Amino acid sequence: MDKYTQTHRPIPEVSESFKARFARLHSGGDGCWVWKRPTNFTPRVNLDDHSFKASRVAFYIGHGKDPGDKLVCHTCDNPLCVRPDHLFLGTTQENTADRSRKGRTRPGSGHGELNKNAKLTAADVLSIRQSKLASRALANKYNVTISAIQKIISFRTWGHLR
């Protein structure tokens, strides 16, 4: 496991130097506190030789509890924000629902045929699941990979179709 894998390890005590890494965009208002350190989209901080997402540590500082296995979600939808009152805990499903409610789902990123990259229709998928043909034959018939066929059959993709 690499050092960037989220392991849900407990967050250690945080120093004042971490707290100093906040930058307030709007003084006194409800603006975001943007992470100031260099980042590749998701701000991270090293504590006790482990890498943690800065938003998880900010949640811990602001709310006094470790996020555990929950996601730290943003009410402001700014991934660089570490303002504790902009952060809430949720599951992947709750975070996705929040994104959809706010109209922030990218066009074409839906399930099944709504996904802009979909090569199959719902009817194709149902036919694949009912077929007695081998995965290779189905892959050739529908012009997809054998792996795609196997993921459809095992419900790892197109799981919303039962």
N, C-alpha and C positions, 0 to 999 in steps of 0.2 A: 504494500500500500504506500503511495507517495504522500508527501507531506501536505498536499492540497486536498486530499480526500477527507470529506466531513465524517468524523468518527463519533460525533456526539460526546466527545470527552468533556468533562466538566471544565468550565472556564475558570482559570486561576484568578487570584486577586489582581486587580488592574492598577497600574501606577498612575501618578499624576501626568506623566509624560504622554500616556495614551490619551488622556482627557484633553490634553493641549493640542491634539491633532484635529480638533473640530474647528471649522471655520463657519461663522454665522453669516449668512448672506443678508439677512434682514434683522436688524437689531430690534428686540422687543416684540416682533410680530410672530407669525406662525410659519416663517420661512424655513427652508431646509438648512441643515448643518452639513455642509459638503466636505467629504474626506479630502484632505489636502495632500496626502502622500501620493507618489506615483502609483498608478493602477492599470490593470488590463481589464477594465469594466467592473469587476467585483473587488472592492477594497478589502485588503487583508492586513492582519496584524500578527506578528509573532510574539507569543507569550510562552514562557517556559519551553522553548525550543519546538513549539508546535504552531502551525499556522491556523488562524481562525478568521472567519469573515468578520469584518469590522462591524457590520450591523448586528451580529450576534453578541459581540462584546458590548456594543452600545446598549442593546436591550438589557443585558445583564447589569450594566452600570445604572441605567435609568429606572429599571423595574425591580432590581434586587433579586432576580431569580434567573437561573440558567434556562435557556430555551429548550434544553434537552433534545428530543427527537423531532420537535416541531420546526417549521420554517419560520424565519423572521421576515414578515411581509411589510411593505411600505404603503401607508395611506396616501403618500404623496407620489408614488410610482417613480421615485428618483432613486436608482440603485446606488448612487453615491451618497445618499443622505444617511446620516447616523444620528439624527435627532430622535431621542428616545420616545417622545410623544408622537412621532410619525411612524413608529414601529409597533406591530402587533404579531401575535403568534397565530399560525394556522397550518393546516395540512396542504398538500399539493392541490387537492380538489378545491379547498376554500380559496387558495391563492388564485387558481385559475378562474373560479367563479367571480372573484373580486375584479380580476382583469377584464372579464367579459362584461360585467355590470358597468364598468367604466368605459366600455367601448375601446379598449386598448388591445384587443386581439387583432393580430395582423391579418389582412385579407388573404384568404387562401390557406390559412393555417388550421382550418377546421378538420373534423373527422371525416373519414370516408371520402365520398365523392366531392365534398366541399373543400378538400385539400387540393391546392393547385397542382400538386405533384402526383395526384392519384392516377394510376394507369388502368384501374379496374372500376367497375360499377358495383353497386350493392348486389345486383343480380349475379354478376360474375363470382363474387365472393361466396354467395350462398351455393352456387353451382359447384364451386371448387370444394366446399365442405361436404357436399353430398356425393361427389364423384368417387368412383372406385379406381380411377386411374392413378398411376404412380406420380410422385411429385415431379419427376423429370418431364413426364408427358404433359402434365398440367402447366408446368413452366413454359414449355415450348408452345402449347396451345394458346396461352394468354400473353406470351412475350414478356415474361417476368422471370426473376431468378428462382431457383429451387428454394433458396432461403426464404424468399417472399411467400412462396406457397406454404412452406412449413410453418411460418409465423401466422399465416391466416388460419391454417388448420388447428393450430394450438391456441388460437385466440389471443396471441401476443400482439397482433395487429387486427384491425377491424373488429375489436372486441365488443363494440356497441351493437353489432349484428349477432343476434342469437337465434 
